[in-house]
Amino acid sequence: MIKIVLNKRVLFLSFVLIALFSNNVFGQKIVNLDTIENTVYLGNFKLKTPSLFKSKYTYDPISNKYIYNTKIGTIDIGIPLVLTPEQYRKRVREESIKNYFSEKIDLLKDEDVEDVSKLKNLLPDLYVNSNFFQSLFGGDNIELVPQGSISMDIGARYQKSDNPSIPSRNQSNIGLDFNQNISLSMNGKIGERLSISSNYDTQSTFDFQNLLKLDYTPTEDDIIQKIELGNVSMPLSGSLISGAQSLFGFKTQLKFGNTNITAVLSEQRSESQTVVSKGSGSFEEFSILPLDYDENRHFFLGQYFRDKYEKTVKTYPYLNTQIKISRIEVWVTNRASQTQNVRNVIGLQDLGESNPEKTQLDQYYANFFLKPGINTYPDNSVNKLDPDEIGNGLLNLSIREISKSKEGFGPISNLVNEGVDYSVLENARKLESNEYNLHDKLGYISLSQPLNNDEILAVAFQYSVGGQVYQVGEFA
């Protein structure tokens, strides 16, 4: 008696001469799907095709048919299969695919694989059956080897503050936190002449670290010796003119007899710097614009102060102005979720402005300016945005409601745009006096900490000229 354990089935087989008796005991029924038809099924047994069986295709030129038969030695087994040329090509292609994946699966199952390189690329080689393709690239094979990884982090952030001084709709907020990192590289070869290499990483520090290059190298007898596309370089051996690195574009090498020509058409993504060393220190000259040196910190309170700045400081240290700013409030986006000195604020871009060349709302509303002119002092009363005239002019009472602020522009509510003509700051924070410096004569402020690119700043200020008081905006 022989006891065989297979797929959790216990089979008891008794062999008595020619007669076969079997008894099956099932602990649990398991269905196995064989996607590669390279086995012979005998009842509950699944056996590999014996090597004694030999199958082959034979071409009959008279009938233009392919005959598929199986033999054991010289004895034919079964009925031969007759195929047309089209059926033959289809069958051979399907068998090649099955055999290929069967081989790859066997390699993955085998823990003692000697040649590890066979496991690296599970994709089959690609071929192009074209004489023109072979003459152009020196071969008919296409090989692409991609490598890399993609990771994604998805989360949510929920914040709640039980502060009765904050509106209920602002006491809680939720936001999505999504981050993805991609690191991919690919090396490829088309024929024997064209090679492809690329590298892309979202966490790369510099743009030039993301590379893309196509290299085409014909035969040595061709006029075109080499063609490069993507990240190229042009090193020069001479010391008079230095070559350029980190180029992105087109490069070719030509050969006419004994004359070699190298041409490059590209964008330079690098720059050269010269450092002079003297003693134990180094000196380097550079130039930088004031806006790039200290951005998002210094702000003029109005266009008037910007236009008069050069004239005012022309006689420095004497400032040619009678303006004296006596009161100011500065409001910014509340990133730290502070609960002290906070309130909702609406900032109007053209509030207190009188220069038609530096404003936009006058294009939407007739007689927008009440006191036009570049020399007019900034004040609420110079145009139709005067807060004291809400309900009697351009603005209506909806301007004081955060949810209806756009409707507050009355007849031009469909023409104004948030972020351009006005901005809404919910739960804005008022800056303390030690968080900024005010130049009360030149009309600008300097923040202790620069604003981020997505933050908003709004001001209301009051000043006097020759005893007369002017005001722009409303104070809390």
Sequence and secondary structure as in RCSB ss.txt:
>XXXX:A:sequence
MIKIVLNKRVLFLSFVLIALFSNNVFGQKIVNLDTIENTVYLGNFKLKTPSLFKSKYTYDPISNKYIYNTKIGTI
DIGIPLVLTPEQYRKRVREESIKNYFSEKIDLLKDEDVEDVSKLKNLLPDLYVNSNFFQSLFGGDNIELVPQGSI
SMDIGARYQKSDNPSIPSRNQSNIGLDFNQNISLSMNGKIGERLSISSNYDTQSTFDFQNLLKLDYTPTEDDIIQ
KIELGNVSMPLSGSLISGAQSLFGFKTQLKFGNTNITAVLSEQRSESQTVVSKGSGSFEEFSILPLDYDENRHFF
LGQYFRDKYEKTVKTYPYLNTQIKISRIEVWVTNRASQTQNVRNVIGLQDLGESNPEKTQLDQYYANFFLKPGIN
TYPDNSVNKLDPDEIGNGLLNLSIREISKSKEGFGPISNLVNEGVDYSVLENARKLESNEYNLHDKLGYISLSQP
LNNDEILAVAFQYSVGGQVYQVGEFA
>XXXX:A:secstr
 EEEEETTEEEEEEEETTEEEEEEEESS       S  EEEETTEEEE  TTEEEEEEEETTTTEEEEEEEETTE
EEEEEEEE HHHHHHHHHHHHHHHHHHHHHHHHH S  S GGGGT  S  EE   HHHHHHHSSSEEEEEEEEEE
EEEEEEEEEE   TTS GGGSEEEEEEEEEEEEEEEEEEETTTEEEEEEEETT SSGGGSEEEEEE   TTSSEE
EEEEEEEEE  S SSS  EEEEEEEEEEEEETTEEEEEEEEEE       EEETTEEE      HHHHSTTSEEE
SSHHHHHHHHHHGGGTTS    EEEEEEEEEE  TT   SSEEEEEEETTTT   GGG SGGGTSTT BSS  TT
S   GGGBTT GGGTTTSS  GGGGSGGGTGGGGGGGTTT  BTTTEEEEEEEEE  GGGEEEETTTTEEEESS 
  TT  EEEEEEEEETTEEEEES   
